[in-house]
Amino acid sequence: MAARKYDSIQGSNSPVESGLFYIIDKVMTEKKVSRRQLWRDGVISERVFRSFEKKITSGALSLAELEAIQSYLGIDKIRAFLAVSTLDCPQSYFNATCETLSNLTAEFAAMLIDLHSATQGRIEPLPTRQAKALAGKNKKLLLDHHMRRQNDDLPGFA
């Protein structure tokens, strides 16, 4: 297997931090944002500015610092987490599958929070078999949506 850019970052403690750096670096490149600009705009401190890559890849940034960078750059936190932790491929952050997964995750989370409130917190864990059945039903809906969009250029679930 070929080495990926984020696998070879010096001082990296984990693929998660390296993967986050990969996403941040690529978004910065695409948006033509320099770390100097992040510093000038007050997104990062001088301490972080001086060792930007090392701070991120070693996990030495605080959650507030990481969130400030992601917010400034418009990086979807759920999507970034899914790309580096669940899909184990930071490059997937930039594809439609990861974006769809992020959107579904956010909507399912909101629905479960509502359900939790409506049941006064009496929600039982969904067994794996039932979760797979639910995913199967949603797979059909997503496939139908995709086929409509491809074949007829119709507006999705309208």
MARBA-3410 file (N, C-alpha, C, O; in Angstrom, 1 decimal):
158
0.8,-1.2,0.0,0.0,0.0,0.0,0.9,1.2,0.0,1.8,1.3,0.8 ~ 0.6,2.2,-0.9,1.4,3.4,-1.0,1.2,4.3,0.3,0.1,4.4,0.8 ~ 2.2,4.9,0.7,2.2,5.8,1.8,1.3,7.0,1.5,1.6,7.6,0.4 ~ 0.4,7.4,2.3,-0.4,8.6,2.1,0.3,9.8,2.8,1.1,9.6,3.7 ~ 0.1,11.0,2.3,0.7,12.2,2.8,0.6,12.2,4.3,1.6,12.5,5.0
-0.6,12.0,4.8,-0.8,12.1,6.3,-0.1,11.0,7.1,0.0,11.2,8.3 ~ 0.2,9.9,6.5,0.9,8.8,7.2,2.3,9.2,7.5,2.9,8.6,8.5 ~ 2.9,10.1,6.8,4.4,10.3,6.9,4.7,11.6,7.6,5.9,12.0,7.6 ~ 3.8,12.3,8.3,4.1,13.5,8.9,4.9,13.3,10.2,4.6,12.4,11.0 ~ 6.0,14.0,10.3,6.9,13.8,11.4,6.2,14.1,12.7,5.5,15.2,12.8
6.4,13.3,13.7,5.9,13.6,15.0,4.5,13.3,15.2,3.9,13.6,16.3 ~ 3.8,12.7,14.2,2.4,12.4,14.4,2.2,11.3,15.4,2.8,10.3,15.4 ~ 1.2,11.6,16.3,0.9,10.6,17.3,-0.2,9.6,16.9,-0.3,8.5,17.3 ~ -1.1,10.1,15.9,-2.1,9.2,15.5,-2.6,9.6,14.1,-2.4,10.7,13.7 ~ -3.2,8.6,13.4,-3.8,8.9,12.1,-4.9,10.0,12.2,-5.2,10.7,11.2
-5.6,10.1,13.4,-6.6,11.1,13.5,-6.1,12.5,13.4,-6.5,13.3,12.6 ~ -5.1,12.8,14.2,-4.5,14.1,14.1,-3.8,14.4,12.8,-4.0,15.5,12.2 ~ -3.1,13.4,12.2,-2.5,13.5,10.9,-3.6,13.7,9.8,-3.4,14.6,8.9 ~ -4.7,13.0,10.0,-5.8,13.2,9.0,-6.4,14.5,9.1,-6.8,15.1,8.1 ~ -6.6,15.0,10.3,-7.1,16.4,10.5,-6.2,17.4,9.8,-6.7,18.4,9.2
-4.9,17.2,10.0,-4.0,18.2,9.4,-4.1,18.1,7.9,-4.1,19.1,7.2 ~ -4.2,16.9,7.3,-4.4,16.7,5.9,-5.6,17.6,5.4,-5.5,18.3,4.4 ~ -6.7,17.4,6.1,-7.9,18.1,5.7,-7.7,19.6,5.8,-8.1,20.4,4.9 ~ -7.2,20.1,6.9,-7.0,21.5,7.2,-6.0,22.1,6.1,-6.3,23.1,5.5 ~ -4.9,21.3,5.9,-3.9,21.8,4.9,-4.5,21.9,3.5,-4.3,22.9,2.8
-5.3,20.9,3.1,-5.9,20.9,1.8,-6.9,22.0,1.6,-7.0,22.7,0.6 ~ -7.8,22.3,2.7,-8.7,23.4,2.6,-8.0,24.7,2.6,-8.4,25.6,1.8 ~ -7.0,24.8,3.4,-6.2,26.1,3.3,-5.6,26.3,1.9,-5.6,27.5,1.4 ~ -5.1,25.3,1.3,-4.5,25.4,0.0,-5.6,25.8,-1.0,-5.4,26.7,-1.8 ~ -6.8,25.1,-1.0,-7.9,25.4,-1.9,-8.4,26.8,-1.7,-8.7,27.5,-2.7
-8.5,27.3,-0.5,-9.0,28.7,-0.2,-7.9,29.7,-0.2,-8.2,30.9,0.0 ~ -6.7,29.3,-0.4,-5.5,30.2,-0.4,-5.4,31.0,0.9,-5.2,32.2,0.9 ~ -5.5,30.2,2.0,-5.4,30.8,3.3,-4.0,30.3,3.9,-3.8,29.1,3.9 ~ -3.2,31.2,4.3,-1.9,30.9,4.9,-2.1,30.8,6.4,-3.0,31.3,7.0 ~ -1.1,30.1,7.0,-1.2,30.1,8.5,-0.9,31.5,9.0,-1.4,31.9,10.1
-0.1,32.3,8.3,0.1,33.7,8.7,-1.3,34.5,8.7,-1.5,35.3,9.6 ~ -2.1,34.2,7.8,-3.4,34.8,7.7,-4.3,34.4,8.9,-5.0,35.2,9.5 ~ -4.2,33.1,9.3,-4.9,32.6,10.5,-4.4,33.3,11.7,-5.2,33.7,12.6 ~ -3.1,33.6,11.8,-2.6,34.3,12.9,-3.0,35.7,12.9,-3.4,36.3,14.0 ~ -2.9,36.4,11.8,-3.3,37.8,11.7,-4.7,38.0,12.0,-5.1,39.0,12.6
-5.6,37.1,11.6,-7.0,37.2,11.9,-7.4,36.7,13.2,-8.6,36.7,13.6 ~ -6.4,36.4,14.1,-6.7,36.0,15.4,-7.3,34.6,15.6,-7.8,34.3,16.7 ~ -7.2,33.8,14.6,-7.7,32.4,14.7,-6.7,31.5,15.5,-7.2,30.7,16.3 ~ -5.4,31.7,15.3,-4.4,31.0,16.0,-3.5,31.9,16.7,-3.3,33.1,16.3 ~ -2.9,31.4,17.8,-1.9,32.2,18.6,-0.6,32.2,17.9,-0.3,31.4,16.9
0.3,33.1,18.3,1.7,33.1,17.8,2.4,31.7,18.0,3.1,31.2,17.2 ~ 2.1,31.2,19.2,2.7,29.8,19.6,2.3,28.8,18.6,3.1,28.0,18.1 ~ 1.0,28.8,18.2,0.5,27.8,17.2,1.1,28.1,15.8,1.4,27.2,15.1 ~ 1.1,29.4,15.5,1.6,29.9,14.2,3.0,29.3,14.0,3.4,28.9,12.9 ~ 3.9,29.4,15.0,5.3,29.0,14.9,5.5,27.5,14.6,6.4,27.1,13.9
4.6,26.7,15.1,4.7,25.2,14.9,3.4,24.6,14.5,2.9,23.7,15.1 ~ 2.7,25.2,13.5,1.4,24.8,13.1,1.2,23.4,12.9,0.3,22.7,13.5 ~ 2.0,22.8,11.9,1.8,21.4,11.6,2.0,20.5,12.8,1.3,19.6,13.0 ~ 3.1,20.8,13.5,3.4,19.9,14.7,2.3,20.0,15.8,2.0,19.0,16.4 ~ 1.8,21.2,16.0,0.7,21.3,17.0,-0.5,20.5,16.6,-1.1,19.9,17.5
-0.8,20.5,15.4,-2.0,19.7,15.0,-1.8,18.2,15.0,-2.5,17.5,15.6 ~ -0.7,17.8,14.3,-0.4,16.4,14.2,0.0,15.7,15.5,-0.2,14.5,15.6 ~ 0.4,16.5,16.5,0.8,15.9,17.8,-0.4,15.9,18.8,-0.3,15.4,19.9 ~ -1.5,16.5,18.3,-2.7,16.6,19.2,-2.5,17.7,20.3,-3.2,17.7,21.3 ~ -1.6,18.6,20.1,-1.3,19.6,21.1,-2.2,20.9,21.0,-2.0,21.8,21.8
-3.1,20.9,20.1,-4.1,22.0,20.0,-5.2,21.7,21.0,-5.6,20.6,21.2 ~ -5.7,22.8,21.6,-6.9,22.7,22.5,-8.1,22.5,21.5,-8.0,22.8,20.4 ~ -9.1,22.0,22.1,-10.3,21.8,21.3,-10.8,23.1,20.8,-11.3,23.2,19.7 ~ -10.7,24.2,21.6,-11.1,25.5,21.2,-10.3,26.0,20.0,-10.8,26.6,19.1 ~ -9.0,25.8,20.0,-8.1,26.2,18.9,-8.5,25.4,17.6,-8.6,26.0,16.6
-8.7,24.1,17.8,-9.0,23.3,16.6,-10.4,23.7,16.0,-10.6,23.9,14.8 ~ -11.4,24.0,16.9,-12.7,24.4,16.5,-12.6,25.8,15.8,-13.3,26.1,14.8 ~ -11.8,26.7,16.3,-11.6,28.0,15.7,-11.0,27.9,14.3,-11.5,28.6,13.4 ~ -10.1,27.0,14.1,-9.5,26.8,12.7,-10.5,26.2,11.8,-10.7,26.7,10.7 ~ -11.2,25.2,12.3,-12.3,24.5,11.4,-13.4,25.5,11.1,-13.8,25.6,9.9
-13.8,26.3,12.0,-14.9,27.3,11.8,-14.4,28.3,10.8,-15.1,28.6,9.8 ~ -13.2,28.9,11.0,-12.7,29.9,10.1,-12.6,29.4,8.6,-12.9,30.1,7.7 ~ -12.2,28.1,8.5,-12.0,27.5,7.2,-13.3,26.9,6.6,-13.3,26.5,5.4 ~ -14.3,26.8,7.4,-15.6,26.2,6.9,-15.5,24.7,6.8,-16.2,24.1,6.0 ~ -14.7,24.1,7.7,-14.6,22.7,7.7,-15.7,22.1,8.6,-15.9,22.5,9.7
-16.5,21.1,8.0,-17.6,20.5,8.7,-16.9,19.5,9.7,-16.3,18.5,9.3 ~ -17.2,19.7,11.0,-16.5,18.9,12.1,-17.0,17.5,12.0,-16.2,16.6,12.2 ~ -18.3,17.3,11.8,-18.8,15.9,11.7,-18.1,15.1,10.6,-17.7,14.0,10.7 ~ -18.1,15.8,9.4,-17.6,15.2,8.2,-16.1,14.9,8.4,-15.6,13.8,8.0 ~ -15.3,15.8,9.0,-13.9,15.6,9.2,-13.7,14.4,10.2,-12.8,13.6,9.9
-14.5,14.3,11.2,-14.4,13.2,12.2,-14.7,11.9,11.5,-14.0,10.9,11.6 ~ -15.8,11.9,10.7,-16.1,10.6,10.0,-15.0,10.2,9.0,-14.7,9.0,8.9 ~ -14.4,11.2,8.3,-13.4,10.9,7.3,-12.2,10.3,8.0,-11.6,9.3,7.5 ~ -11.7,10.9,9.1,-10.5,10.4,9.7,-10.7,9.2,10.7,-9.8,8.4,10.9 ~ -11.9,9.2,11.3,-12.1,8.1,12.4,-12.9,6.9,11.9,-12.5,5.8,12.1
-14.0,7.2,11.2,-14.8,6.1,10.8,-14.4,5.5,9.4,-14.3,4.3,9.3 ~ -14.2,6.4,8.5,-13.8,5.9,7.1,-12.3,5.7,7.0,-11.8,5.1,6.1 ~ -11.5,6.2,8.0,-10.1,6.0,8.1,-9.4,6.5,6.8,-8.4,5.8,6.3 ~ -9.9,7.6,6.2,-9.4,8.1,5.0,-9.7,9.6,4.9,-10.7,10.0,4.4 ~ -8.7,10.4,5.3,-9.0,11.9,5.3,-9.4,12.4,3.9,-10.1,13.4,3.8
-8.9,11.8,2.8,-9.2,12.2,1.5,-10.7,12.1,1.2,-11.3,12.8,0.4 ~ -11.4,11.2,1.9,-12.8,11.0,1.7,-13.6,12.2,2.2,-14.8,12.4,1.8 ~ -13.0,13.1,3.0,-13.7,14.3,3.4,-14.2,15.1,2.2,-15.2,15.8,2.2 ~ -13.5,15.0,1.1,-13.8,15.8,-0.1,-14.7,15.1,-1.1,-14.8,15.5,-2.2 ~ -15.3,13.9,-0.7,-16.2,13.3,-1.7,-17.6,13.3,-1.2,-17.9,13.5,0.0
-18.5,13.0,-2.1,-20.0,13.1,-1.9,-20.5,12.1,-0.9,-21.4,12.3,-0.1 ~ -19.8,10.9,-0.8,-20.2,9.9,0.1,-20.1,10.4,1.6,-20.9,10.2,2.4 ~ -18.9,10.9,1.8,-18.6,11.4,3.2,-19.6,12.6,3.5,-20.1,12.7,4.7 ~ -19.8,13.5,2.6,-20.7,14.6,2.8,-22.1,14.1,3.1,-22.8,14.6,4.0 ~ -22.6,13.1,2.4,-23.9,12.5,2.6,-24.0,11.8,4.0,-24.9,12.0,4.7
-22.9,11.1,4.3,-22.8,10.4,5.6,-22.9,11.5,6.7,-23.6,11.3,7.8 ~ -22.2,12.6,6.6,-22.2,13.6,7.6,-23.6,14.2,7.7,-24.1,14.4,8.8 ~ -24.3,14.5,6.6,-25.6,15.1,6.7,-26.6,14.1,7.4,-27.4,14.5,8.2 ~ -26.5,12.8,7.0,-27.3,11.8,7.7,-27.0,11.7,9.2,-28.0,11.6,10.0 ~ -25.8,11.7,9.5,-25.4,11.6,10.9,-26.0,12.8,11.7,-26.5,12.6,12.8
-25.8,14.0,11.2,-26.4,15.2,11.9,-27.9,15.1,12.0,-28.4,15.4,13.1 ~ -28.6,14.6,11.0,-30.0,14.5,11.1,-30.5,13.4,12.0,-31.4,13.6,12.8 ~ -29.8,12.3,12.0,-30.1,11.2,12.9,-29.9,11.6,14.4,-30.6,11.3,15.2 ~ -28.8,12.4,14.6,-28.5,12.8,15.9,-29.6,13.8,16.4,-30.0,13.7,17.6 ~ -30.0,14.7,15.6,-31.1,15.6,16.0,-32.4,14.8,16.2,-33.1,15.2,17.2
-32.7,13.9,15.4,-33.9,13.1,15.6,-33.8,12.3,16.9,-34.8,12.2,17.6 ~ -32.7,11.7,17.2,-32.6,10.9,18.5,-32.6,11.8,19.7,-33.2,11.4,20.7 ~ -32.1,13.0,19.6,-32.3,14.0,20.7,-33.7,14.3,20.9,-34.2,14.3,22.1 ~ -34.5,14.5,19.9,-35.9,14.8,20.0,-36.6,13.6,20.6,-37.5,13.7,21.4 ~ -36.3,12.4,20.1,-36.9,11.1,20.6,-36.5,10.9,22.1,-37.4,10.5,22.8
-35.3,11.3,22.5,-34.9,11.2,23.9,-35.8,12.0,24.7,-36.3,11.6,25.8 ~ -36.1,13.3,24.3,-36.9,14.2,25.0,-38.4,13.7,25.1,-39.0,13.7,26.1 ~ -38.9,13.2,23.9,-40.3,12.8,23.8,-40.5,11.5,24.7,-41.6,11.3,25.1 ~ -39.5,10.7,25.0,-39.7,9.5,25.8,-39.1,9.7,27.2,-39.0,8.7,27.9 ~ -38.9,10.9,27.6,-38.3,11.2,28.9,-37.0,10.3,29.1,-36.8,9.9,30.3
-36.2,10.1,28.1,-34.9,9.5,28.2,-35.0,8.0,28.2,-34.0,7.3,28.5 ~ -36.2,7.4,28.0,-36.3,5.9,28.0,-36.2,5.3,26.6,-37.1,4.8,26.0 ~ -35.0,5.5,26.1,-34.6,4.9,24.8,-33.7,3.7,25.0,-32.7,3.8,25.7 ~ -34.0,2.6,24.4,-33.2,1.4,24.5,-32.2,1.4,23.3,-32.6,1.9,22.2 ~ -31.1,0.8,23.5,-30.1,0.7,22.3,-30.8,-0.1,21.2,-31.5,-1.1,21.5
-30.5,0.3,20.0,-31.0,-0.4,18.8,-30.1,-1.6,18.5,-28.9,-1.4,18.3 ~ -30.6,-2.8,18.6,-29.7,-4.0,18.3,-29.1,-3.9,16.9,-29.7,-3.3,16.0 ~ -27.9,-4.4,16.7,-27.2,-4.4,15.4,-28.1,-4.9,14.3,-28.1,-4.3,13.2 ~ -28.8,-6.0,14.5,-29.7,-6.5,13.4,-30.7,-5.5,13.0,-31.0,-5.4,11.8 ~ -31.4,-4.8,13.9,-32.4,-3.8,13.6,-31.7,-2.6,12.9,-32.3,-2.0,12.0
-30.5,-2.2,13.4,-29.8,-1.1,12.8,-29.5,-1.4,11.3,-29.6,-0.6,10.5 ~ -29.1,-2.7,11.1,-28.8,-3.1,9.7,-30.0,-3.1,8.8,-30.0,-2.6,7.7 ~ -31.2,-3.5,9.4,-32.4,-3.4,8.6,-32.8,-2.0,8.3,-33.3,-1.7,7.2 ~ -32.6,-1.1,9.3,-32.9,0.3,9.1,-32.0,0.9,8.0,-32.4,1.7,7.2 ~ -30.8,0.5,8.1,-29.8,1.0,7.1,-30.2,0.5,5.7,-30.0,1.2,4.7
-30.6,-0.8,5.6,-31.1,-1.3,4.4,-32.2,-0.6,3.7,-32.2,-0.3,2.5 ~ -33.2,-0.2,4.6,-34.3,0.6,4.1,-33.9,2.0,3.6,-34.3,2.4,2.5 ~ -33.0,2.6,4.3,-32.4,3.9,3.9,-31.6,3.8,2.6,-31.5,4.7,1.8 ~ -30.9,2.7,2.5,-30.1,2.4,1.3,-30.9,2.5,0.1,-30.6,3.1,-0.9 ~ -32.1,1.8,0.1,-33.0,1.9,-1.0,-33.5,3.3,-1.3,-33.5,3.7,-2.5
-33.8,4.0,-0.3,-34.2,5.4,-0.5,-33.1,6.3,-1.1,-33.4,7.0,-2.0 ~ -31.9,6.1,-0.6,-30.8,6.8,-1.2,-30.5,6.4,-2.6,-30.2,7.3,-3.4 ~ -30.6,5.2,-2.9,-30.3,4.7,-4.2,-31.4,5.2,-5.2,-31.1,5.7,-6.3 ~ -32.7,5.2,-4.8,-33.8,5.8,-5.6,-33.5,7.3,-5.8,-33.7,7.7,-6.9 ~ -33.1,8.0,-4.8,-32.8,9.4,-4.9,-31.7,9.6,-5.9,-31.8,10.5,-6.8
-30.6,8.9,-5.8,-29.5,9.0,-6.7,-29.9,8.7,-8.2,-29.5,9.4,-9.1 ~ -30.7,7.7,-8.4,-31.1,7.3,-9.7,-32.0,8.4,-10.3,-31.9,8.7,-11.5 ~ -32.9,8.9,-9.5,-33.8,10.0,-10.0,-32.9,11.2,-10.4,-33.1,11.8,-11.5 ~ -32.0,11.6,-9.6,-31.1,12.7,-9.9,-30.3,12.5,-11.1,-30.1,13.4,-11.9 ~ -29.8,11.2,-11.3,-28.9,10.9,-12.5,-29.8,10.9,-13.8,-29.4,11.4,-14.8
-30.9,10.2,-13.7,-31.7,9.9,-14.9,-32.5,11.1,-15.3,-32.6,11.4,-16.5 ~ -33.2,11.7,-14.4,-34.2,12.7,-14.8,-33.8,14.1,-14.4,-34.5,15.1,-14.7 ~ -32.7,14.3,-13.7,-32.3,15.6,-13.1,-33.4,16.2,-12.3,-33.7,17.4,-12.4 ~ -34.1,15.3,-11.6,-35.2,15.8,-10.7,-34.7,16.2,-9.3,-33.6,15.8,-9.0 ~ -35.4,17.0,-8.6,-34.9,17.5,-7.3,-35.1,16.6,-6.2,-35.8,16.8,-5.2
-34.4,15.5,-6.2,-34.3,14.6,-5.1,-35.6,14.0,-4.6,-36.4,13.4,-5.3 ~ -35.8,14.2,-3.3,-37.0,13.6,-2.6,-38.2,14.4,-2.7,-39.2,14.2,-1.9 ~ -38.3,15.3,-3.6,-39.5,16.2,-3.8,-40.8,15.5,-3.8,-41.8,16.1,-4.0
END
